[in-house]
Structures are given as C-alpha cells and as structure tokens.
Amino acid sequence: MNKHKLNSNFLLLFTSIIWGFGFVAQEKGAQFLGPNMFNGARYSIGAICLFAILIIYHRCRFLDGFRSRDWVKSSLSAGGFLFLGSLLQQAGITDEETGAGKAGFITGLYVVIVPLFGLFVGRRASFQTWGGVGLATVGLWLLSFKQAGTKWSIGEGDLLVFFGAFCWAGHVLVIDRYTNRVSSLHLAIGQVVVCALLSWLVAFFKEPINMVAFKGAFFPALYLGVMSIALAFTLQIIGQKGADPTHASIIFAMEAVVGVFAGWLILSEQLSVRELIGCLMMFCGMLVSQVPIRYIRLGLTSENNVSKK
C-alpha cells in the first residue's frame, strides 16, 4: 500500500472515530432537548461550519453550485431522508435500553439494506449480499430481541433506530444518484440546511423551548455540528478520493465498533455476552455484504504466496 492510500485510510479511520463518538454526544444531548430541537441545533451549527469551508474552498465562486435544478432536487430528497433518519435515531437513542453502542450497530444495518433496495430497481442481490443480510439479521436478534415469558420483543428505542437505518439507506442511494451531478460540498450544505429547517419546524409545534436545556445540550450539539458534520464530512471527501472502495467500506463499518467503545468509556454502558455476540455477527454481516469475494480470494492468494517464499 502506497503512502497516499495509507494517508487516505487514516483520514477515513479518523472520520469513523469521530462518528462513533458522536453517538455518545447524541445520548448526552438527549438528556436536555427533544430529538427535533437537538437535531435542529446540531445541524444548524454544521451548516454554518460547512458554509465557511465552502467559502474557503471555492472562494469567489462558492455560489455557483447553488444555481442548478439538480442541487435543489438532491438537497430536498437527501435532506428529507437525513431528517427522518436523524429523528428516528435521536428518538431511539433516548431509550435507556438502547444507548450509544447499540444505536451504532443497528444504524450500521444500512450497509446491508442498501443492496436490498436495489431489488426494487431490477438489480440482483448476490449470494454474498444475502449472506451478509443473514448474519446481520441474526446479530440484530441477539442484540435487541429479549424474551418476556413465552414472547420475544424488541425495545422501542431499538425499533426506532432500526427503522432509521432504512432512512439512512435511502439517503445513501440519493447521494449516489446525484454525487456526479452536483458539488459535494454544495450538496452537503443543501441537505443539512433542509434537515435543520425541518427539525426546527417540527420542534416548534411539538417540543417546548427551554433556554436552560439549550445550555446543557450546547457542547454535545457543538461536537456533532463541528466534528461529526463539518470536519468529518470534509475528511470523508478528501479520504475517499485516494482510498480503495473496499478499504473505505471496512473502515466505515468500524464506526459501530467505536460507538460501543465510546459508550463503555464515557457512559459506562455494558453489553451482555449475548449482545456482544450479536454485535460481532452484525459487524461480520456488514463486511461480508461489502467486501468483494474476488478481493478476499486475492488476499488469501497473496498470503499463500508470501508463505511459500
């Protein structure tokens, strides 16, 4: 691996670490503000930071990317999915039985949901994809389903985050559709602004305004706005330009692992052996659904060749 790819992978790993710790910030923020108001705050901060980055990056031509119809369409559709995914995730993470670690792994299911959505547009799902879905499904059952008497049930928070994973999958597909039509930074700002506006709109009708609560949630919102939205997104753009897609998929899957570690380190969250096995199976399902079989074979062949020398 050359130095350029190594640096790119390091940037993507740093991005995953930022996002993983973001689940802790979300849980902290949920102690003070409702999901819509907190999302409105963090995405507003993120929008301001991204706009500053845009001006620095594009200088006098920073307004050019806002003048296309594709930018309007992509911003509205991606922002809509971002709003729904963030709302369900933030609402779910407030459940004491869910927490930062579990929310990270359940959200990561979007990795295996995206290929399944392809079935609706005529794309075939490979055996590898179905294998990843199977592992992730069993992992989710071990992680989230609990027995009460003779019945099995899933917690309300886990269920909300699970539905949110479908919204994140839809968000990925929208981004994939428009990524070559509009500037990445312009699209990022557009979707974040739409998400912030929708969050504030719903919060205005559904959630009480409390300035003391805003002060308590300020630092979690600041971390998410500056680090998770502005900085991490910028690092992702830079890193993915020089990284191998397979390496990027594996590194991004580490976000869920970091989320569990951060929950244990900062919030003293504990997972049972059953839940940890579920996390492991979900992580394997994410990797199996993303890493091409030919890549695995190539890696095994390379190892065999090395051992023969």
PyMOL commands that set and color helices and strands:
alter all, ss='L'
color gray80, all
select helices_A, chain A and resi 3-29+35-61+64-66+69-93+99-107+110-121+127-144+156-178+184-206+211-242+245-267+273-290+293-308
alter helices_A, ss='H'
color red, helices_A
select strands_A, chain A and resi 145-148+151-154
alter strands_A, ss='S'
color yellow, strands_A
deselect
rebuild
show_as cartoon
